C-alpha cells in the first residue's frame, strides 16, 4: 500500500526544486529556450538537479513523479529525464523514453539525456529511432536525430542508412532542421566520403544544406582546404526548400 499520494510526491519535489532556485540562472536559461514559458523555469543548475535526481532515484516519490505527466516546470522535465537515465534494463528504459518524448517542449531537455542501457541493443534502438523520425512531434523527431548523431556516426555502428534516414526527414520546425544540419556537419567530420555527395548532389533542402556547411566550416576538425571547397558548395537561398 502506498504511503503517499501522487499529489504529495509532486508537491514535495516542487518544494525541493524551489529550494535550489537561482533567479539569475533562470533568466539566462529563458534566453536560450524561446519555446519555453519563462514562468515554467525555476532556475536550478544542472549539477544540482542531477545530484537531486540521484537522491530521489528508487524512492516512492520518484515512481509517482514519473507516472505523472505532463509536468508543470522545465526542471521537472529535466528531472524526469535524469531519472530515466538510471533505468537498468533496455525494455524498461525504451518504454519510459517513448512515454516521455511527446511531453518534451524544448531542445535542452531533448538533447540532454539518454539511458546508456539503450546502447546495449543498437538494432532495436535503430528500429525505435526510425519510428521517432516518422513522428509528427518536433522533439520526438529531434531526439531520434540526436541519437543518430551521438551514437551512429562512429564505427562500427555507422552505415549509409544513417545519413539516408536523416536526409529523408522533412519538417518545417527550426529545431528539427537544425538537428539535421548538425548531424550532417558532424558526418562531414566523421564520415566525409559518405556525407559529401549529399552536398554535391543537393540532396538536402537548401537551408539545411547551407547550415550543415556553415557548421562544418566553423569546426576546427575540418581541414582548411576542405573548408574552402565546402564554401563553394553553398546554394542561393531563394526559399526555405
RAVENTA-V348492 format. One record per run of one state. SS is the DSSP state (hx for helix, st for strand, lp for the rest). FROM is the first residue (numbers start at 1). TO is the last residue. If there is no record, write none. Layout:
ss=SS from=FROM to=TO
ss=SS from=FROM to=TO
This chain:
ss=lp from=1 to=5
ss=hx from=6 to=19
ss=lp from=20 to=22
ss=hx from=23 to=32
ss=lp from=33 to=37
ss=hx from=38 to=40
ss=lp from=41 to=45
ss=hx from=46 to=56
ss=lp from=57 to=59
ss=hx from=60 to=66
ss=lp from=67 to=73
ss=hx from=74 to=84
ss=lp from=85 to=89
ss=hx from=90 to=101
ss=lp from=102 to=106
ss=hx from=107 to=111
ss=lp from=112 to=115
ss=hx from=116 to=120
ss=lp from=121 to=121
ss=hx from=122 to=133
ss=lp from=134 to=137
ss=hx from=138 to=151
ss=lp from=152 to=159
ss=hx from=160 to=167
ss=lp from=168 to=173
ss=hx from=174 to=190
ss=lp from=191 to=191
ss=hx from=192 to=200
ss=lp from=201 to=205
ss=hx from=206 to=218
ss=lp from=219 to=223
ss=hx from=224 to=231
ss=lp from=232 to=241
